[in-house]
Amino acid sequence: MKDRRPPVERKTKEQVALMRQAGRIVAEVLEAMCQRARPGVTTAELDRIAEEIIRKRGGIPSFKGYPGNGRNDFPASICTSINEEVVHGIPSPDRVLREGDILSIDVGAIYKGYHGDAAITLAIGEVDALSQRLIRVTEEALNIGIAQAREGNHLWNLIRAIQTYVERNGFNVLHEYQGHGIGRHMHEKPDIPNYLGERGQRPKNYPLLSGMTLALEPMVVAGDWRTKVLEDGWTVVTVDGSRSAHFEHTVLVTEGDPEILTRL
């Protein structure tokens, strides 16, 4: 199918200012999630809190009603993915957080037509050593990717840095799901996989230019990278049942240090 998305857009100062506001809303939600995600709390309760914050700050939840490839639209304001659930988990009053779980929370907000998008993975109570290391390596992989997001670099260098770091630490990045450009639309060019792949199958090696805004999001698994989608049409899980972690920031490419837009 032909890609009908517009070319990669370099944002103006005015557009970046609006994305900063969207990003601050997202960051505030994630801060609240860190405080409220505890054993005994349901993911539906976290979703309620998140939507309340987004709307109170003048935003609109990016995910709620997001089209589902011809199936059901996404029904919630955040994605809550537990343990072997990688991404796109649907909040539910029946999903109660338990001691030892790891919870990935993905949040998107629209402010005056512009998106912010970020994710974190939290340990619920005391978790095992492997889960602790998985969370740490995934967050560090995001930071390594962000450091590459500066003018004069190229997209492949950013992807390679994330993949190399993850694999050197004994984990795997997902092959099927990826980061993306972001701005007036949640998903814009360029596509930003965390797996560089073989020649002939790689994404376009865009030069990184100041003003580009990127949603970088390593999705890392403790076992095999293969995944499947559950019957709800959204929740992505590892085929082998291994745990997964997910971190994401919306980042502005500059001539110097990258600017993280989804940070308080």
C-alpha positions as CSV (number, residue, x, y, z in Angstrom):
1,M,0.0,0.0,0.0
2,K,1.3,3.4,-0.9
3,D,2.4,5.6,2.0
4,R,0.3,8.7,1.8
5,R,1.8,10.5,4.8
6,P,3.3,13.9,4.0
7,P,7.1,14.3,3.8
8,V,9.1,14.7,7.0
9,E,8.3,18.0,8.5
10,R,10.7,20.4,10.3
11,K,8.7,22.1,12.9
12,T,8.6,25.9,13.4
13,K,9.2,27.5,16.7
14,E,5.5,28.1,17.1
15,Q,4.8,24.4,16.4
16,V,7.5,23.3,18.8
17,A,6.0,25.5,21.5
18,L,2.6,23.7,21.2
19,M,4.4,20.3,21.2
20,R,6.1,21.3,24.5
21,Q,2.7,22.0,26.0
22,A,1.4,18.6,24.8
23,G,4.6,17.0,26.1
24,R,4.2,18.6,29.6
25,I,0.7,17.2,29.9
26,V,2.0,13.7,29.0
27,A,4.9,14.1,31.5
28,E,2.5,15.2,34.2
29,V,0.3,12.1,33.6
30,L,3.4,9.8,33.8
31,E,4.4,11.4,37.0
32,A,1.0,10.7,38.4
33,M,1.2,7.1,37.2
34,C,4.5,6.6,39.1
35,Q,2.7,7.8,42.3
36,R,-0.5,5.8,41.8
37,A,0.6,2.4,40.3
38,R,0.7,0.1,43.3
39,P,-0.4,-3.5,44.1
40,G,-4.2,-3.6,44.3
41,V,-4.8,-0.7,41.9
42,T,-6.7,-1.5,38.6
43,T,-5.5,-0.3,35.3
44,A,-8.9,1.2,34.7
45,E,-8.3,3.5,37.7
46,L,-5.0,4.6,36.2
47,D,-6.8,5.3,33.0
48,R,-9.4,7.4,34.8
49,I,-6.7,9.5,36.5
50,A,-4.8,10.0,33.3
51,E,-7.8,11.2,31.3
52,E,-8.8,13.6,34.1
53,I,-5.3,15.2,34.1
54,I,-5.2,15.5,30.3
55,R,-8.5,17.2,30.0
56,K,-8.0,19.4,33.0
57,R,-4.8,20.7,31.3
58,G,-6.7,21.5,28.1
59,G,-5.6,18.5,26.2
60,I,-7.3,15.6,24.4
61,P,-6.2,12.0,24.9
62,S,-4.5,10.9,21.7
63,F,-5.3,7.2,22.0
64,K,-9.0,7.3,22.9
65,G,-10.9,6.4,19.7
66,Y,-7.7,5.8,17.7
67,P,-8.7,3.7,14.6
68,G,-7.9,0.0,14.9
69,N,-7.1,-1.0,11.4
70,G,-10.7,-1.7,10.5
71,R,-11.5,-3.3,13.8
72,N,-12.5,-1.7,17.1
73,D,-11.2,1.7,18.0
74,F,-8.9,2.0,21.0
75,P,-11.3,2.5,24.0
76,A,-9.0,4.2,26.6
77,S,-6.8,7.2,27.2
78,I,-3.6,5.2,28.0
79,C,-2.1,1.8,27.2
80,T,-1.4,-0.4,30.1
81,S,0.7,-3.5,29.3
82,I,1.6,-6.0,32.0
83,N,4.5,-8.4,32.1
84,E,4.5,-10.3,28.7
85,E,2.2,-7.6,27.2
86,V,4.5,-5.5,25.1
87,V,2.3,-2.6,24.0
88,H,-1.3,-1.5,23.4
89,G,-2.7,-3.2,26.5
90,I,-6.3,-2.0,27.3
91,P,-7.1,-0.7,30.8
92,S,-9.7,-2.7,32.6
93,P,-11.4,-2.8,36.0
94,D,-10.6,-6.5,36.0
95,R,-6.8,-6.0,35.7
96,V,-5.5,-5.6,39.2
97,L,-1.8,-4.8,39.6
98,R,0.0,-7.4,41.7
99,E,3.3,-7.5,43.6
100,G,6.1,-8.5,41.2
101,D,4.4,-7.2,38.0
102,I,6.0,-4.9,35.6
103,L,3.7,-2.3,34.0
104,S,4.3,-0.4,30.8
105,I,2.2,2.8,30.5
106,D,2.0,4.7,27.2
107,V,0.4,8.1,27.2
108,G,-0.5,10.5,24.3
109,A,-2.0,13.9,24.5
110,I,-3.1,16.5,21.9
111,Y,-2.8,20.2,22.7
112,K,-4.1,22.7,20.2
113,G,-3.7,20.2,17.4
114,Y,-0.2,18.9,18.3
115,H,0.8,15.6,19.9
116,G,3.0,14.5,22.7
117,D,3.8,10.8,23.3
118,A,5.8,9.0,26.0
119,A,6.0,5.7,27.9
120,I,7.5,4.3,31.0
121,T,7.8,0.8,32.6
122,L,7.3,0.6,36.3
123,A,8.1,-2.1,38.8
124,I,5.0,-2.9,40.9
125,G,6.4,-3.6,44.4
126,E,9.4,-5.9,44.6
127,V,10.3,-7.5,41.2
128,D,12.8,-10.1,40.3
129,A,16.4,-9.3,39.3
130,L,15.8,-10.0,35.6
131,S,12.8,-7.6,35.4
132,Q,14.9,-4.9,37.2
133,R,17.6,-5.3,34.6
134,L,15.2,-5.4,31.7
135,I,13.7,-2.1,32.8
136,R,17.1,-0.5,33.4
137,V,18.5,-1.6,30.0
138,T,15.4,-0.4,28.1
139,E,15.5,3.1,29.7
140,E,19.2,3.3,29.0
141,A,18.6,2.3,25.4
142,L,16.1,5.2,25.0
143,N,18.7,7.6,26.4
144,I,21.3,6.3,24.0
145,G,18.9,6.8,21.1
146,I,18.1,10.3,22.3
147,A,21.7,11.3,22.4
148,Q,22.0,10.4,18.6
149,A,19.1,12.7,17.7
150,R,21.1,15.7,16.6
151,E,21.6,17.5,13.3
152,G,24.3,16.0,11.1
153,N,23.6,12.4,12.2
154,H,21.5,9.9,10.3
155,L,18.5,7.7,11.3
156,W,20.4,4.4,10.9
157,N,23.0,5.5,13.5
158,L,20.2,6.1,16.0
159,I,18.6,2.8,15.3
160,R,21.9,0.9,15.4
161,A,22.9,2.5,18.7
162,I,19.6,1.3,20.4
163,Q,19.8,-2.2,18.9
164,T,23.4,-2.7,19.7
165,Y,23.1,-1.6,23.3
166,V,20.1,-3.9,23.9
167,E,21.6,-7.0,22.3
168,R,25.0,-6.5,24.1
169,N,23.0,-6.7,27.4
170,G,21.4,-10.0,26.4
171,F,18.0,-8.8,25.4
172,N,16.1,-8.3,22.1
173,V,14.3,-5.4,20.5
174,L,11.0,-6.0,18.8
175,H,11.2,-6.2,15.0
176,E,7.5,-5.5,14.1
177,Y,6.8,-2.3,16.2
178,Q,8.6,1.0,16.1
179,G,9.0,4.6,16.9
180,H,7.8,7.4,14.5
181,G,7.8,11.0,13.6
182,I,5.2,13.0,15.4
183,G,3.5,16.4,15.3
184,R,0.1,17.3,13.9
185,H,-0.4,13.6,13.6
186,M,0.4,10.9,16.1
187,H,2.3,8.9,13.5
188,E,4.3,10.8,10.9
189,K,7.4,10.1,8.8
190,P,10.0,8.9,9.5
191,D,9.5,5.3,10.7
192,I,12.0,4.6,13.4
193,P,12.3,0.8,14.1
194,N,14.6,-0.4,16.9
195,Y,15.9,-3.2,14.6
196,L,18.0,-2.1,11.6
197,G,17.4,-5.4,9.7
198,E,19.1,-6.6,6.5
199,R,20.0,-4.4,3.6
200,G,17.1,-4.0,1.3
201,Q,14.7,-4.2,4.2
202,R,15.9,-1.2,6.2
203,P,14.0,2.1,6.6
204,K,15.0,5.1,4.6
205,N,18.2,6.6,6.1
206,Y,17.0,10.1,6.7
207,P,19.5,12.8,7.6
208,L,18.5,14.2,11.0
209,L,17.8,17.9,10.7
210,S,17.0,20.5,13.4
211,G,13.3,21.0,13.8
212,M,12.4,17.3,13.3
213,T,10.3,15.8,16.1
214,L,10.7,12.1,16.8
215,A,8.9,9.7,19.1
216,L,11.7,7.3,20.1
217,E,10.5,4.1,21.8
218,P,12.6,1.0,22.5
219,M,10.4,-2.0,23.1
220,V,12.7,-4.7,24.6
221,V,12.0,-8.3,25.5
222,A,13.8,-10.7,27.8
223,G,13.2,-13.6,25.4
224,D,12.4,-14.1,21.7
225,W,11.3,-11.0,19.8
226,R,8.3,-12.6,18.1
227,T,4.9,-11.3,19.1
228,K,1.2,-11.9,18.5
229,V,-2.0,-9.7,19.0
230,L,-4.7,-11.0,21.3
231,E,-8.3,-11.4,20.4
232,D,-9.1,-7.8,21.6
233,G,-7.4,-6.6,18.4
234,W,-4.9,-4.4,20.3
235,T,-2.8,-6.1,23.0
236,V,0.6,-7.3,21.7
237,V,2.2,-10.1,23.7
238,T,5.4,-12.0,23.4
239,V,4.8,-15.5,21.9
240,D,7.1,-17.2,24.4
241,G,5.6,-15.4,27.4
242,S,8.8,-13.5,28.3
243,R,8.5,-10.1,29.9
244,S,8.8,-6.8,28.0
245,A,9.7,-3.2,28.9
246,H,8.9,0.0,26.9
247,F,10.2,3.5,27.3
248,E,9.5,6.5,25.0
249,H,10.0,10.2,24.7
250,T,9.1,12.8,22.1
251,V,12.3,14.5,21.1
252,L,13.3,17.6,19.2
253,V,16.3,17.4,16.9
254,T,18.6,20.4,17.3
255,E,22.0,21.5,16.2
256,G,23.2,20.7,19.7
257,D,21.8,18.5,22.4
258,P,18.4,17.1,21.6
259,E,15.5,18.5,23.6
260,I,13.1,16.1,25.3
261,L,9.6,17.5,24.9
262,T,7.9,15.1,27.2
263,R,9.6,16.1,30.4
264,L,8.4,18.3,33.2
